[in-house]
């Protein structure tokens, strides 16, 4: 019996509501986590001098309250396994703020304390001058991170969409001036005015032993909070519509490529009756059918765009947007725009065909069937979302069982005309905003207007033709293969797995679970990959997956295959790595046959590129390379790789000249050979597998793959060619200056490491614990103590080593963060100081206990996930201790983890830090800092500031801005931008 900690998720949001709300779900026996959300604060309510204050309050909540100080909330939650960021977080959007915690509930006192923290967030956030100063840096760095190309494009589009409304002036991140200078009094006033208990909700969902106890705990921590007498009335804001389309040409020198966005604003529809639900289903079918057309157009000869998709989303409470976005070739925005407008006009004129409607209907039925089958396992998430919408938008809580009934009773009767009518919402008279994004200006506003007029004229003149449909084969596998048989079979009760060797030499291992009723995962791998290639072959062969994907690796072109898979949940992907080639799949148990058919087709298909296929792929590849060259972070990333791994062609970025040398026939030949010989592959399947059904299918489609007369790409793991990389042996500090529209700064601090063959099993686990410790301590110093970064990441790279069973393993541990360019070198030195102190004095016992708890909780949760088991079994096969018995290999790895956990202490961690990382750490490392390109005088001043012996540790002197992972949210979800604490 596998066990897992029971956990609760807690979130806090503020929304306009006439009364406080408390909602509890029933216990969820099979759901080994619980979720609790609590709802306050509307960013749109900020006055001019408060722009950004709602987000600042969100940060301050985790910093200090009446009962907690100095980020003690974060420390407490991490001590019980709730990792900062992943399990304790918050989101600020224009209409609400959500606080979320994800903590164990196996101990009642922990649940009580977690709920008490929510109570603190609701009314007891401390806003002192020192608290505010400490958080300014983190918020400012989050602001800086939003000022990249993607952020600038999001902001510009948001303002254009919301023009004439207060929403246009209220971006979630706020204004730099306010973040830097707002007073504690203004922040406190905003908090007291808008964080009102009557406008909050608490939603608890999960594996509670007794929901009455949870209700009592919530009452204990919230009943004493007194509603404000005569509270401030929550104002409502509207977004004005407009009949004439708005046009914008956004020229962004750092843009990833050319793109077109069409957004049409409509009022948010109610969802209260069965008719409303039928309309929602019809709308979903519309987008499925339209996106299928867009995909097929993108795969035609000389396509108007590389990709295109349509969706709808609620931007703000009163307004919804219908959105189409496309990425296209340089100078191709007008062609893309005309194609997008023409396609929705074609739907308005001719509607969708019955086959297209059947396709969309099958997709929705497949989706609801999957959700229904997994209703017990996913109930907490589903209920949380439904209760959120109930509180925020007064939508009914339907429940997955009733939703499934509605799908099955309504979908068969939704007509093509019902679906097609949603194309009316894409008329350019429906509050339409059309925007193009280009690295260099090639079109004008008049050009955009001319395209709109031309398409409207075509539609009015009935000169838009019918959609041309192609024939779709009935079966994926035309001629069924001759089944193989089991040559050898083994049972591994320790991990609940069965293994057999098929007659064609393929090794199969499957594990039956009941974690998710509608999930089967599988991965097949074989040794031998790109490291075996000569440099002259490398670029052609490495392009194999890209070209093959365009042609269709399963014997059918991608648009045709999508139609063939309509209504089925089965997908298979491939990967070519340095030392392995692999395929992976995810399917419903009822569609396992389809997934295995795709694997069979992968092995049986010989790819032959056409001139048309190659042209499209190379166009996309060239656009991708040019986009990388425009990205200011590209030079930084390239220099990091070169310094840490050398200038080998394997680590070198692809350039336009390399693409011109690609031989597409060689690419396809190599890719086909990679998946040709079944005897070299090991396949692991995990999920809701019924052996009586699955085993015959495995024998038919995997066992039926013919073994070639002579081995193809048959490599022994100990004889593989290693990648030609070298690790630095001295201290190297470099600054990469890159042209930028707005100043950004990224830092990577890297230490070479070497794991000894004698202690390999333990050292691999130790490195994982070390990286978590380093990340935690660096965040504590640079963010919580000094307030100078937003986040930091520590990662371990060991992937350059060939998978030999013997020899030491080389790699590196890297520390990454973003910050104010002016203090980047100072923060590097402070990070080095912290790591050196850990090497010299060791961590505290509390530090060790926290990382042990975080790892244990992650492990316990993982034991309830198919992905986790799949990965662990694969690692057991690929481990250097594997010698034919996967059960024994798994056990040895598990014992290694247990030994490390049992012996982990401040002393053993200190010893590992000295042994694995160069000691002292200041004697061997690399630092690369990305800086904006500056004048020579500014560069000299920056150099003087970076001299190690002269840096100052005082936080006030270090007043700057701090690093953030770049937010890459879709433009139409700008209003939901996650501003995390």
URMO-V228110 format. One record per residue. N is the residue number from 1. SS is DSSP state (h for helix, s for strand, l for the rest). BURIAL is I if it has 24 or more other ideal C-beta (glycine too) atoms within 12 Angstrom, else O. Layout:
n->{N:N}
ss->{SS:SS}
burial->{BURIAL:BURIAL}
This chain:
n->{1:2:3:4:5:6:7:8:9:10:11:12:13:14:15:16:17:18:19:20:21:22:23:24:25:26:27:28:29:30:31:32:33:34:35:36:37:38:39:40:41:42:43:44:45:46:47:48:49:50:51:52:53:54:55:56:57:58:59:60:61:62:63:64:65:66:67:68:69:70:71:72:73:74:75:76:77:78:79:80:81:82:83:84:85:86:87:88:89:90:91:92:93:94:95:96:97:98:99:100:101:102:103:104:105:106:107:108:109:110:111:112:113:114:115:116:117:118:119:120:121:122:123:124:125:126:127:128:129:130:131:132:133:134:135:136:137:138:139:140:141:142:143:144:145:146:147:148:149:150:151:152:153:154:155:156:157:158:159:160:161:162:163:164:165:166:167:168:169:170:171:172:173:174:175:176:177:178:179:180:181:182:183:184:185:186:187:188:189:190:191:192:193:194:195:196:197:198:199:200:201:202:203:204:205:206:207:208:209:210:211:212:213:214:215:216:217:218:219:220:221:222:223:224:225:226:227:228:229:230:231:232:233:234:235:236:237:238:239:240:241:242:243:244:245:246:247:248:249:250:251:252:253:254:255:256:257:258:259:260:261:262:263:264:265:266:267:268:269:270:271:272:273:274:275:276:277:278:279:280:281:282:283:284:285:286:287:288:289:290:291:292:293:294:295:296:297:298:299:300:301:302:303:304:305:306:307:308:309:310:311:312:313:314:315:316:317:318:319:320:321:322:323:324:325:326:327:328:329:330:331:332:333:334:335:336:337:338:339:340:341:342:343:344:345:346:347:348:349:350:351:352:353:354:355:356:357:358:359:360:361:362:363:364:365:366:367:368:369:370:371:372:373:374:375:376:377:378:379:380:381:382:383:384:385:386:387:388:389:390:391:392:393:394:395:396:397:398:399:400:401:402:403:404:405:406:407:408:409:410:411:412:413:414:415:416:417:418:419:420:421:422:423:424:425:426:427:428:429:430:431:432:433:434:435:436:437:438:439:440:441:442:443:444:445:446:447:448:449:450:451:452:453:454:455:456:457:458:459:460:461:462:463:464:465:466:467:468:469:470:471:472:473:474:475:476:477:478:479:480:481:482:483:484:485:486:487:488:489:490:491:492:493:494:495:496:497:498:499:500:501:502:503:504:505:506:507:508:509:510:511:512:513:514:515:516:517:518:519:520:521:522:523:524:525:526:527:528:529:530:531:532:533:534:535:536:537:538:539:540:541:542:543:544:545:546:547:548:549:550:551:552:553:554:555:556:557:558:559:560:561:562:563:564:565:566:567:568:569:570:571:572:573:574:575:576:577:578:579:580:581:582:583:584:585:586:587:588:589:590:591:592:593:594:595:596:597:598:599:600:601:602:603:604:605:606:607:608:609:610:611:612:613:614:615:616:617:618:619:620:621:622:623:624:625:626:627:628:629:630:631:632:633:634:635:636:637:638:639:640:641:642:643:644:645:646:647:648:649:650:651:652:653:654:655:656:657:658:659:660:661:662:663:664:665:666:667:668:669:670:671:672:673:674:675:676:677:678:679:680:681:682:683:684:685:686:687:688:689:690:691:692:693:694:695:696:697:698:699:700:701:702:703:704:705:706:707:708:709:710:711:712:713:714:715:716:717:718:719:720:721:722:723:724:725:726:727:728:729:730:731:732:733:734:735:736:737:738:739:740:741:742:743:744:745:746:747:748:749:750:751:752:753:754:755:756:757:758:759:760:761:762:763:764:765:766:767:768:769:770:771:772:773:774:775:776:777:778:779:780:781:782:783:784:785:786:787:788:789:790:791:792:793:794:795:796:797:798:799:800:801:802:803:804:805:806:807:808:809:810:811:812:813:814:815:816:817:818:819:820:821:822:823:824:825:826:827:828:829:830:831:832:833:834:835:836:837:838:839:840:841:842:843:844:845:846:847:848:849:850:851:852:853:854:855:856:857:858:859:860:861:862:863:864:865:866:867:868:869:870:871:872:873:874:875:876:877:878:879:880:881:882:883:884:885:886:887:888:889:890:891:892:893:894:895:896:897:898:899:900:901:902:903:904:905:906:907:908:909:910:911:912:913:914:915:916:917:918:919:920:921:922:923:924:925:926:927:928:929:930:931:932:933:934:935:936:937:938:939:940:941:942:943:944:945:946:947:948:949:950:951:952:953:954:955:956:957:958:959:960:961:962:963:964:965:966:967:968:969:970:971:972:973:974:975:976:977:978:979:980:981}
ss->{l:l:l:l:l:l:s:s:s:s:s:l:s:s:l:l:l:l:l:l:s:s:s:s:l:l:l:l:l:l:l:l:s:s:s:s:s:s:s:s:l:l:h:h:h:l:l:h:h:h:l:l:h:h:h:h:h:h:h:h:h:h:h:l:s:l:l:l:l:l:l:h:h:h:h:h:h:h:h:l:l:l:l:s:l:l:l:s:s:s:s:s:l:l:l:l:s:s:s:s:s:s:s:s:l:l:l:h:h:h:h:h:h:h:h:h:h:h:h:h:h:h:h:l:s:l:l:l:h:h:h:h:h:h:h:h:h:h:h:h:h:h:h:h:h:l:l:l:h:h:h:h:h:h:h:h:h:h:h:h:h:l:l:l:l:h:h:h:h:l:l:l:l:l:l:h:h:h:h:h:h:l:l:h:h:h:h:h:h:h:h:h:h:h:l:l:h:h:h:s:s:s:s:s:s:s:l:l:l:l:h:h:h:h:h:h:h:h:h:h:h:h:l:l:l:l:l:l:l:l:l:l:l:l:l:l:l:l:l:l:l:l:l:l:l:s:s:s:s:s:s:l:l:l:l:l:l:s:s:s:s:s:s:s:s:s:s:l:l:l:l:l:l:h:h:h:h:h:h:h:h:h:h:h:h:h:h:h:h:h:h:h:h:h:h:h:h:h:l:l:l:l:l:l:l:l:s:s:s:s:s:s:s:s:s:s:l:l:s:s:s:s:s:s:s:s:s:s:l:l:l:l:h:h:h:h:h:h:h:h:h:h:h:h:h:h:h:h:h:h:l:l:l:h:h:h:h:h:h:h:h:h:h:h:h:h:h:h:h:h:h:h:h:l:h:h:h:h:h:h:h:h:h:h:h:h:h:h:h:h:h:h:h:l:l:l:l:l:l:h:h:h:h:h:h:h:h:h:h:h:h:h:h:l:l:h:h:h:h:h:h:h:h:h:h:h:l:l:l:l:l:s:s:s:s:s:s:s:l:l:l:l:l:l:h:h:h:h:h:h:h:h:h:h:h:h:h:h:h:h:l:l:l:l:l:l:l:l:l:l:l:l:l:l:l:l:l:l:l:l:l:l:l:l:l:s:s:s:s:s:s:s:l:l:l:l:s:s:s:s:s:s:l:l:l:l:s:s:s:s:s:s:l:l:l:l:l:l:l:s:s:s:s:s:s:s:s:l:l:h:h:h:l:l:h:h:h:h:h:h:h:h:l:h:h:h:h:h:h:h:h:l:l:l:l:l:l:h:h:h:h:h:h:h:l:l:l:l:l:s:s:s:s:s:s:s:l:l:l:s:s:s:s:s:s:s:s:l:h:h:h:h:h:h:h:h:h:h:h:h:h:h:h:h:l:l:l:l:l:l:h:h:h:h:h:h:h:h:h:h:h:h:h:h:h:h:h:h:h:h:l:h:h:h:h:h:h:h:h:h:h:h:h:h:h:l:l:l:l:l:l:l:l:l:l:h:h:h:h:h:l:l:l:h:h:h:h:h:h:h:h:h:h:h:l:l:l:h:h:h:l:s:s:s:s:s:s:l:l:l:h:h:h:h:h:h:h:h:h:h:h:h:l:l:l:l:l:l:l:l:l:l:l:l:l:l:h:h:h:l:l:l:l:l:l:l:l:l:l:l:s:s:s:s:s:s:s:s:l:l:l:l:l:l:l:s:s:s:s:s:s:s:s:s:s:l:h:h:h:h:h:h:h:h:h:h:h:h:h:h:h:h:h:h:h:h:h:h:h:h:h:h:h:h:h:l:l:l:l:l:l:s:s:s:s:s:s:l:l:l:l:l:l:l:l:l:l:l:s:s:s:s:s:s:s:s:s:s:s:l:h:h:h:h:h:h:h:h:h:h:h:h:h:h:h:h:h:h:h:h:h:l:l:l:h:h:h:h:h:h:h:h:h:h:h:h:h:h:h:h:h:h:l:l:l:h:h:h:h:h:h:h:h:h:h:h:h:h:l:l:l:l:l:l:l:h:h:h:h:h:h:h:h:h:h:h:h:h:h:h:h:h:h:l:l:h:h:h:h:h:h:h:h:h:h:h:s:l:l:l:h:h:h:l:s:s:s:s:s:s:s:s:l:l:l:h:h:h:h:h:h:h:h:h:h:l:l:h:h:h:l:l:l:l:l:l:l:l:l:l:l:s:l:l:l:l:l:l:l:l:h:h:h:h:h:h:l:l:l:l:l}
burial->{O:O:O:I:I:I:I:I:I:I:I:I:I:I:I:I:I:O:O:I:I:I:I:I:I:O:I:I:O:O:I:I:I:I:I:I:I:I:I:I:I:I:I:I:I:I:I:O:O:I:I:I:I:I:I:I:I:I:I:I:I:I:I:I:I:O:O:I:I:O:I:O:I:I:I:I:I:I:I:I:I:I:I:I:I:I:I:I:I:I:I:I:I:I:I:I:I:I:I:I:I:I:I:I:I:I:O:O:O:I:I:I:I:I:I:I:I:I:I:I:I:I:I:I:I:I:I:O:O:O:I:I:I:I:I:I:I:I:I:I:I:I:I:I:I:I:I:I:I:I:I:I:I:I:I:I:I:I:I:I:I:I:O:O:I:I:I:I:I:I:I:I:I:I:I:I:O:I:I:I:O:I:O:I:O:I:I:I:O:I:I:I:I:I:I:I:I:I:I:I:I:I:I:I:I:I:I:I:O:O:I:O:O:I:O:O:I:I:O:O:I:I:O:O:I:O:O:O:O:O:O:O:O:I:O:O:I:O:I:O:I:O:O:O:I:I:I:I:I:I:I:I:I:I:I:I:I:I:I:I:I:I:I:I:I:I:O:I:I:O:I:O:O:O:O:O:I:I:I:I:I:I:I:I:I:I:I:I:I:I:I:I:I:I:I:I:I:I:I:I:O:O:I:I:I:I:I:I:I:I:I:I:I:I:I:I:I:I:I:I:I:I:I:I:I:I:I:I:I:I:O:I:I:I:I:I:I:I:I:I:I:I:I:I:I:I:I:I:I:I:I:I:I:O:O:I:I:I:I:I:I:I:I:I:I:I:I:I:I:I:I:I:I:I:I:I:I:I:I:I:I:I:I:I:I:I:I:I:I:I:I:I:I:O:O:O:I:I:O:I:O:O:I:I:O:I:I:O:O:I:I:O:O:I:O:I:O:I:I:I:O:I:I:I:I:I:I:I:O:I:I:I:I:I:I:I:I:I:I:O:O:O:I:O:O:O:I:I:I:O:I:I:O:I:I:I:O:O:I:O:O:O:O:I:O:O:I:O:O:O:O:O:O:O:O:I:I:O:O:O:I:O:O:I:O:I:O:O:O:O:O:I:O:O:I:I:I:I:I:I:I:I:I:I:I:I:I:I:I:I:I:I:I:I:I:I:I:I:I:I:I:I:I:I:I:I:I:I:I:I:I:I:I:O:O:O:O:I:I:I:I:I:I:I:I:I:I:I:I:I:I:I:I:I:I:I:I:I:I:I:I:I:I:I:I:I:I:I:I:I:I:I:I:I:I:I:I:I:I:I:I:I:I:I:I:I:I:I:I:I:I:I:I:I:I:I:I:I:I:I:I:I:I:I:I:O:I:O:I:O:O:O:I:I:O:I:I:I:I:I:I:I:I:I:I:I:I:I:I:I:I:I:I:I:I:I:I:I:I:I:I:I:I:I:I:O:O:O:I:I:I:O:I:I:O:O:O:O:I:O:O:I:I:I:I:I:I:I:I:I:I:I:I:I:I:I:I:I:I:I:I:I:I:I:I:I:I:I:I:O:I:O:O:I:I:O:I:I:I:I:I:I:I:I:I:O:I:O:O:O:O:I:I:I:I:O:I:O:O:I:I:I:I:O:I:O:I:I:O:O:O:I:I:I:I:I:I:I:O:I:I:I:I:I:I:I:I:I:I:I:I:I:I:I:I:O:O:O:I:I:I:I:I:I:I:I:I:I:I:I:I:I:I:I:I:I:I:I:I:I:I:I:I:I:I:I:I:I:I:I:I:I:I:I:I:I:I:I:I:I:I:I:I:I:O:O:O:O:I:I:I:I:I:I:I:I:I:I:I:I:I:I:I:I:I:I:I:I:I:I:I:I:I:I:I:I:I:I:I:O:O:I:I:O:O:O:I:I:I:I:I:I:I:I:I:I:I:I:I:I:I:O:I:I:I:I:I:I:I:I:I:I:I:I:I:I:I:I:I:I:I:I:O:O:O:I:I:O:I:I:O:I:I:I:O:I:I:O:O:I:I:O:O:I:O:O:O:I:I:I:I:I:I:I:O:I:I:I:O:O:I:I:O:I:I:I:I:I:I:I:I:I:O:O:O:O:O:O:O:O:O:I:O:O:I:I:O:O:O:O:I:O:O:O:I:O:O:I:I:I:I:I:I:I:I:I:I:O:I:I:I:I:I:I:I:I:I:I:I:I:I}
